[in-house]
Amino acid sequence: MALPSAPPAQFNFAQFLIAANNSRKDKTALIDDVGSLTYGQMADQIRACAAGLRKLGLKREERVLLLMQDSSDWVVSFLGALYAGVVPVAVNTLLTADDYAFMINNSRAQAALVSSALLGTLNTAIAQGTKSIKHVVVSRHEGDLPAPQMHFKDLLASASGPSLPAETHADEPAFWLFSSGSTGNPKGTVHTQGNLYWTAQLYGKGVLALTSNDVVFSAAKLFFAYGLGNALTFPLSVGASVVLMAERPTPQATFKRLVDHKPTVFYGAPTGYGGMLASPDLPTKDQVALRLCSSAGEALPDATRQLWKKASGIEMTDGIGGTEVIHIYISSAGAVVRAGSIGKVVPGYQAQIVDEDMQAVPPGVVGRLAVRGPTGCRYLDDPRQKDYVKEGWNLPGDTFVMDADGYFSYQARNDDMIISAGYNIAGPEVESALMQHPAVAECGVVGVSDIERGQVVMAFVVLKPGYTGSPALEKEIQEFVKQTIAPFKYPRRVMFCDAMPRTETGKLQRFKLRQQAMAFNSDK
């Protein structure tokens, strides 16, 4: 496809969205749990929010903490800050007061925009000694608020006179996100005004082919880089309508939106798709209006892909990206989907498989994924920057193999590749085999030290209701994996457990499984 032109040097993404939808003022833009906004109403509120933040004394490039459940107020707050040249720090709504205290101090946020339900946690964080917050603006709060706190609706109403967009540049900081912590402590990342434009053009339009006729719904939340693209950047760039959900994306909550609002596009993560498939309430094809389903956030087991296709009739669009690069850089949709592969590099990016010396390896050889394009990693004063970016390439920490046709197949995180008796075994491949067993609801696979083999495969398994862990079931599962994939890859140790350790965004925390495996090993 022909690549889009770059945004102009002076570029404000919020103003870009308002201008792009100027002819759609009466069309529904946002639908949340309490109502909806047209594109015209959203534009007015974005400008009012920008003017209100300026009236509070916030200056260009100063930070504001954005701690809100998904709603139209979240979207207006984020874009209003961008419009004013203020930098929103969008944070996970499921963290602790200690986490928020760290993030406030790290960003030196001057104000906080918060949902009423999260105000108590924020106040606890502020009471821990954070000194930068001067204003707290509360969304959808009933009753009075003590000064200097104020209602979000009053912030919007405080605007007077026309509000002009800040004369920001495409390459200047626009917002911050924190990585999900699937491999350890979260890392702060800085993104530019131009990054939002590029991901919308290259992935939202180029791969997903979103149009103004679409209604989209994302189980991944807006504070998550995947969700930010899904439910804000991509649909609003083409004039689509967005369904937003404040509550957690349980199967029942998700089904309600799929049936009631009839979205044409749904974005989820493999764990969520697995939960929906296991639910007896899964809607039938004629109850929904889906044309496209997207998966990202963690490895997609082929068993989940095939079960979803059987249930929905839709070939899932898989993808891999990351908070550091903001969205997806390898994916394929529609007829070009190939079983066992995530897909090809998204046009506009470049990807290759490299060895430890950063030398490209031939097709068919397993190595480290290296990616570059118009978006890239900028950690906040973090020594891990030098490990993630080398020679102009982003190294997201994933092991891949590319075939002769340019299709990329995920193997494992670099530190999840298990070397047993000289064999390379990818944990996600074993997990995919385990997920095909009728007793397995969830699983995670890591390597554990072994005197004879160096490492052996260890599986942590959550069973479906009606099954109980036992030596007999362990043996049955092991034999099943031997019959499903190469026999040497079977898990020589199986631990049955109640739940998998996951981040708040659903990613499996294999580093915690490795810690448990080490403890298990030391007890033997």
N, C-alpha and C positions, 0 to 999 in steps of 0.2 A: 504494500500500500504506500501511497505518497505520504511522507511525514508532514505533520503540521508545521507551520512557521513558528518561530520562537516568539514569545511575548515581547512587547516593546521594553526597552530599558526601564522606563518609568511605568510601573504596573502595580495596580492594587486589585487583588483577586476579588474582594467583596464588591468593588465597583464594577469589575468585569462581569460578575454574575448578575448584578442589577441591570446593567446595560443589555446583556444577552437576553434577558427576559422582559424587556420593556414592552414588548407586544403581547405579553401573556399576563397582564396585570390582574385579570379576573379569573385566571386558572388557579386551581388548588395546587399549592406548593407543598405544604406540610400538614399532616394529619397526626395528631397525638392523642393521648388518653382523655383530654378534656375539650378538644375542639380542632379547628383547622385555621390555616392562614392561606390567603391567596398570594400570588407573587407580588402583587401591588402592596398588600398589607405587610408582607415580609420585608420588602424594600424600605417601606416607611419606618418599620421598627428597627431595622439595621441602622438607618441614619440617626434615629432617635437614640439608640443605644450608644452610638459613637459620640453624639453630642453630650449625652449624659456622662459618659466616662471622662470626656474633656472637662465638663463642668466640675467634676470631682477633683480635677487637678492632675489627672494622669497625662503624662507626656509621651511623645513618640518613643517607642522601643522599651518603655517601662512595662513590667510584667503584671498580669492579673491571673490569679488562680481561678480555673474554671472547674468547679466541683459540682456537677449537676447530673441528675438522671436525664436520660434521653427525652427531649421535648422540643417544642418549637422555641422555647426560651433558650435552650442550649445552642441551637443553630443561630438565633439572633445574637446571642452573646458572643459567640465565636466570630461571626462575620462582622458584628458591630465593632469588636476590638480591632480586627484587621482593617476595617474601613477607617478607623481613627489612627492607625499606625501603632496601636498598643498591642503587646504580644501576649496572647492567651496561653496559659500553661494548662493544658487539658489533662486531668488526672483521673485515674481509676476511682470509681465510686465505692469500691468494696474494700478499701484499705483501712488502716488504723489511724488514730490521731497522731501517733509517733511518725508514721509515714508522711502524713500531711505536714507536720512540723518540719521534717527534713526538707520536703519539697518547697515549702514557703521560704525557708532559710536559704536553700540552694538557689532559688530563682529571685530572691529578694522581691517577691510580689508585693505590690503596693495596695492591692485590693483583692477581694475574693467575690466571685459570683457563685452562689451556692443554692442548691435545692433546699426547701424547708426541711425535708426529712433528714438531711445531712448536716444541718446547722449545729446540732449538739456536738457532733464529732469535730467539726471545724472549730467550734469555740474551745473545746478541750485542747486541740492542737495549738491554737493561738495562746492559750493560757500557759503553755509549756515554755514560753519565753521568746516566741517569734515576735519581732519588733517592727517588721516592715509594713504589715497590714494596717492601713489607715481607714479603710472602708470595707464594709461587708454588705453586699446586695443580695437579697434573699428572694428566690423565685417561688411564687404560689404559696405564700405563707398567710395563714388566717390569723388575724389579731394584730395587736401592736408590736412594734419592735423597739428595743432600747437603742438610743443613739450610741455610736455612730452607724448602727445598722439601719438599712432602709429596704423597702419593698422594690422588687424589680420593676413593677408597673409604675412606681413613682420615679425611678430612674428614667424610664422612657418619657414620662410626662414632664420631666424637668427640662427637656430640650426646648430651646427657643431660637427661632431663626433657622435659616438653611444650614445644613451640615454638609460640608464638602469633604471628599475623601482625602486622606493623607497622601502626599506625593511620594509614595513609597517606590522602591525599585524591585525589579524581579528577583534580584539576588540578595536582598536584605532579609534578616530574620523576620519571620511572620508569626511563628508559633513554636511551642515546645511540646514534645511528648516524652514519656518515659517508657522504655522497653518493658516487656511483660515480666521479666525475671524468670524465664523458663530455664536459664542456665546459671542463675545466681542472682546477685543484687541488680535491681533495675538500673538502667543507664539513661541519663537525660540526653535527648537528641534535639537538635535545632533544625527547623525547616523554613524554607523561604516562600515568599509569595509565588515565585515561579514554579516551585515544586507542585503546588496544587494544580496549576494549569497543566503541567506536563502529564501528571498521572491521569487527569480527566481526558486529555486528548489521546494519549497513547493506549490506555487500558479501557477507560469507560466507553470511549467511542470506538477505538481501534480494534479491541478484542471483544468486548461485550456487546458492542453495537447498540448501546442504549439510545432511545429516541424520546421525544416529548410524549409519545403515546404510552410509555411505560409507567407503571406504578411499582415502586420498589419497596422492599422490606428487608431489613438486615437484623439478624439475631445478634451479630457482633455490634457492640456498643460504639457510640461516637468517640469515646475517649481512646479507643483502640484504633491504630492506624488503618487496619482493614475496614473497620466500621465507618471511619471518617470519610474514606473514599466512597464506600458503598452508599451511605445514606446522606451525604452532603455534597461532596465535591463532584461526583459523577452525575447523579440525577439532576442537580440544580444547574449544571453546565449545559444540559440539553433541554431543560424545561419539563422534566418528568415530575411526577408526584411522589412524595415520600411518606411512608407509614412509620411512625416512631413509637416505641414502647418503653415505658419507664421501668417496668418490672423485669425480673430476670427471665431469660428466654427458656422457660420450661417447655416441654412438648405441648402441654395444654394451652399455655399462653401464646405460643407460636401458632398453633392450629387455629386459635380464635382469630388472629389477624389474617391468616391465609384464607380463611373462609369468609370472614366479615368484609374485608376490604378488597379481596380478589387481586392481590399484587401479581404482576406478571413476572417479576424478578425477585428471587429470594437468595439471600446470602447467609451461609452458615459455616460451621466448622465440623470436622468429621465426628467429634464427640456428640455434638448436637444432632447431627443426622442419625447417628446410631441410636440415640435416645428416642427420637421420633419414630424410627423404624420399629423399635421394641414396644411402642405404645399401642394398645388396642384401639385408641381413638384416632389413629392416623387417617386423615381425610381421604376420600376417594378422588379419583381424577376429575370427576364431574363436579366436585364441590369447590375446586380451586380453579385459578386461571393462569397458572404458571407456564411460562415459555422458556425460562432459563433459571438454572440453579447453580450457584457458585460455592466452591469450598476452598478454604485456605486456613492458615493458622497452625496446622500441624499436618503430618503425613496422612494422606487419605488411603485407608485400606481398600484394595480392589473389591473385597467382599462388600464393603459399605457402598461403593459406587454401583455395583451390579444390583444389589438389593434395592437401592433407591431408584435405579432405572426401571426395575421391574414394577415397583410400586407407583411411580409417577409417570413413566414413559419418557423421562427426560435424561439425556446423557449429561452428567454433571460436568461443569467447567472447573477443573482443578487449577490451582495456582500456587506459586511460592513467591513471597516477598518478605518484607520486614520493616519494622519501625524505622530502622536506620535509613532505608532507601524510600520509605513512606508507603509504598504499595507494591503491587505484584510486577515482577520482571520476567517470569517464565510461566507460560500458560497457553492453552489452546482451547478453542470453543468449536462447537458444532461438528461439521463433518471431518475436521482435521484432528479430532481427539483420537489418541492411540492408546489402547489398553496397556497398562503397566508404566505409562509415561505421564509426567506432568504436562509436557508439551514442548513447544519451541520458545525461543527467546521472544519477548514482546518487541515488535518493531520500534526502533528508537533506542533500545538498549543493546549492549553486546554482552555475550557470556562465553566463557570457555572453561575447560577443565584443566587444572594445572597441578604440577607436583609440588613438593616442598620447596623447590628452588624457583617457583613461579614460572616454570617452563610449561607451555601447552603440551598436553599429551594427546595421542591419536584417539579417534573414535573407538569405543569399546573398552577403553582403559579407565579404571576407577581413579578419581582424584578429587581435588578440592574445587568447589565452584568459585569462579571469579566473575564479577559483574561490574559493568560501568554504564553510565548513561547520563541523562540530564538531571537526575536526582542522585544524591550521594550522602554518605554518612558524615555527620559532624557531631561528635559527642561533646558534652559540656565538660571541659576541663577534666578529661578522663584518660588515664594512661592506656586504656584499651583501644584508643583511637589508632595507635601504631600497629596493633594486631589486626584491626578490621580493614584498614586501607593500606595497600602496598602497591607502589609503582602505578598509582592511578586507578587501581582495581579495588572494588569492595569485596572483602572475603567474609561472607555471612556465617561461615563455620559449618557448611554442609558438604557432605560427600556425595558426588553425583557420577553418573556415566552418561556420555552422549553417544548416540548411534550415528551411522553414516548419513542419515537423513536430517540430522540436526535436532532430534528429539532428546530431551533431557529426562533421565530417570533418577529419582531420588533414592539414595542408598541409606544414609543416616546422617545425623550430626557428626561432625568430625570426631568428637569424643564418644560417640555411640557405636563406632565401628568396633566389632569384637573380633579379636584375632585368637583363634583356638586351634592349637596343633598345626599352625601354619596356614589355616584357612581364614579368609576374610568373611565375616558374617555380619550382615546389616540387620540391626535390631528391628527396624520397621518391617522388613520382609517376614521375620518370624512372627511379629505381632499380627500381620495380615493373615498369616496361616492360622494362628490361634483364634482370630476373630471368626473364622469359618466353622469352628466347633460349636455345636448347639448349646453347650453349657456356658460358654464364655460371653460375658457382658462387656467387660473392659479388660485391657491387659497392658503391660509395659515390660519391655525386655532390655536387660543390660548385661554387661560382661562382669564376671566375678573371678577373682584370682583362683588359679588351680595349679598345684605343684606339677602335675604331669603335662597339662595342656597349655599352661600359661594363663589362659582364660577359658571359662566355659559359659554357655548361655544360661542365664537365669531369668525365669519368667515370673512376674507378679500378676495374678489373675483374680479378677472380681467375677464371681459366678452369677448367673441369672437366678431369679427366684425359683425355688424347687430343687436346686442342686446344692449339695454339701461337699466341701472339700474332703478328700480321703486319699490314701495311697492308691486305691484302685482307680479313682478318677484321674489322679496325677499320671499314672501309667497310661491310661486311655488317651489323655491329651498328648502325651509324648509320642505315642504311636501314631496318632492322627497327624501330627506335624511331620513325622517321618514320611508319611504317605503323601503329604501335600507338597512339600518342598524337598530339597536335597536332604537325605537322612542325617548328614553330619551337622546340620543346622538346628536340630531339635534342642529344646531346652532340657539340659541335664538336671536342672533344679527348678522346681515349681513351688512357689509360695502363694497360698490362697489368702486373700485379704479382703477387707470390707470396702475399700475405696482406693482410687489412684490419687496421688498427690498432683494437684493441678494449680496453675495460676488462676487468678480471678477471671481471666479471659479464656480459660479452658485448655491451655496448653499443658501437656504432660511434663512434669518436672523430673526428668530422668536422673538429674544429679541427686535428687532425694532418694530415688530408688537405689542408686549406687551406694549411697550412705547406708541404707538399710541392708543392702547385699553385703557390704563390708562387715556390718555388725553381725549378720547371720553367719558369715564365714568365720569370724573370730570366735563364735560360740561353738563351732564344730571341733 
